[in-house]
């Protein structure tokens, strides 16, 4: 049994490891209750498990137009718990005129990148506003995470090489594209079925897969377990749970969160 496997089975704190989470939410959801959804409560759970930091974004604008409110919740969270959360600005391209001003406004507030969920918002995955949004991420060298990228992803990877594209959810079908483009990263975010991480990693570049929790919709352990228990090399697991995201942060010039005090 390997050390990470054992720590996972015993439910131990992952002390000595570097964990960074590329997919987490803060705030309320319109459809169901999210318990312990305050930023301080999320940070407390991160400290408990030794998760150094996370890309965070809202729930609110997932199906409604209320993205500015949700972005303000994230900005407030980043102020209330400094140097743990890196906010991604959510926009809704169905409200076309608001998109670029909201990206600029949030950049001014210190947001680190862009979050899209156009498939939920009813905007086509090859819609014309993607050009401007990906162009914004390219211009500012930021990450841009979409819940699900559509058929034009390769074209945008080529045209916007300074933008770091992240698949919002586990998508091993992108393995071939990831081999050809350094600016494409795959999030492990759920649902990871039994052994699907292990099977996906046979094909995916180990330096381009990043753990995403979907906290506080799910709990950290739900997505960490299938990674830590997989029959995958320990060094690959360490890359996935944190070292790859550290590389992404360096690529984008985003300061990495500090280690917690022991
Ligand atoms: Zn999510």
Boltz pocket constraint, residues with backbone or C-beta under 6 A from the ligand:
constraints:
  - pocket:
      binder: B
      contacts: [[A, 23], [A, 25], [A, 214], [A, 217]]
      max_distance: 6.0
